[in-house]
Amino acid sequence: MDLSQAALNNGLTFLAWASGIVILVVAGFLVKLLIDLSALAKNVNETAILLNTELKPTLKELNDTLHSINAIVKNTDEGVDSFKSAVEKTLGKTKAISESILGGIIKGFTTVFKMFVKK
């Protein structure tokens, strides 16, 4: 019995030492993980601050540029509309004039034709 008691004590001692070593290794990895997470949080914070300081002016400039482009497009649209209405008026007047000239030519031709036919 004394031998089994010694074997049991040796097994429990080995188990205690192995458990202690495993706990120390896991604790070491946890400390390394916490250090890396702290560095990551610091980098994320710096990146957020950089984006906040750089992105706001960039977005403001982009917004101003879009307002300028919008104003240019509106002015161009108004110019195109006025040109379109001017062309429509010109074509309408040209059509009226050409119709009256053509009507006059046809009327004159028929009058001259009637004069020659009567004689």
Contacts in CASP RR format, 6 or more apart in sequence:
PFRMAT RR
TARGET T0000
AUTHOR 0000-0000-0000
METHOD contacts of the structure
MODEL  1
MDLSQAALNNGLTFLAWASGIVILVVAGFLVKLLIDLSALAKNVNETAIL
LNTELKPTLKELNDTLHSINAIVKNTDEGVDSFKSAVEKTLGKTKAISES
ILGGIIKGFTTVFKMFVKK
END
